[in-house]
């Protein structure tokens, strides 16, 4: 570990010691901003992939997907085909969130 960095005790997050040179602090903070910016470009891809997976599983009527305890509530409420339609609509909404986030 670099001498100017210390890890947080309970969270494991790296922190900058106050006695570090200003240039090193600025470089570390710039790197952290780059990581946040990078996560901003990955999140839409995760949402789009999740939406496609939801639509695919609902369309194919996979038992492991439709018999899940969280889907059982909707299956009891809407029936099996109604639950499939609900999940297809949910998948489309998640894909739109991925495109517009």
C-alpha positions, 0 to 999 in steps of 0.5 A: 500500500502506498505510504499516503493511503490508509484503508478504512477500518470497517469499510475497507475504503482507501482514504488519503492521509492529510499529510500527503502532498497536494499533487498526490491528493489531487491525482488520487481524487482525479482517479476516483472521479474517473471510476465514478464516470466509468460506472456511469457508462456501465450502468445503462448496459447492466440495465439493458442486459437485465431487461433483455434477460427478463423479457427472454425468461418471461417469453420462454416461460422458464419454470425456475423464473416463473416459480420463484417466490417473488414471482409467485405473488404475481402468478397468484394475482394475474395467473401464469400468462398474466405474469408473463405479460407483466414481466415482459412489460417490466423488461421493456421498462428496464430497457428504457431506463437503461437507454435514458439513464 
